[in-house]
Amino acid sequence: MTMPTFEELTMLHNNICQALGDPKRIQILYALHEQPRHVTALACALDTPQPTISRHLRILRQRSLVTTKRNGPAVVYSLANPAIIAVLDSMRQILRDTLKRQSNMLRNENFIT
């Protein structure tokens, strides 16, 4: 893949990275990966007040990371693209690897001194 342009990176940051900037929104994405849910079910599953979940869902919907489907009076949310979970899982693996390297560096520094 070629080097992205600054404009593309700006769009990536504004549309995706900022939407992922809150851990609760990432939790919502993982919950929706398990199954589509309405806001009350998400609030219950994540032990978070419904207004908070609604606010986060609005951001995720504005950024087209989640979609909605009306089911009678309820609105059911689902992932717009399940590939986002693979991206998040890759980021989590990078985090684990980074923490392991940092831990090893600290052990080596303490061993040397």
Secondary structure, DSSP 8 states (H G I E B T S, - for coil): -----HHHHHHHIIIIITTTSSHHHHHHHHHHHH--EEHHHHHHHTT--HHHHHHHHHHHHHTTSEEEEEETTEEEEEES-THHHHHHHHHHHHHHHHHHHHHHHHHHHHHH-
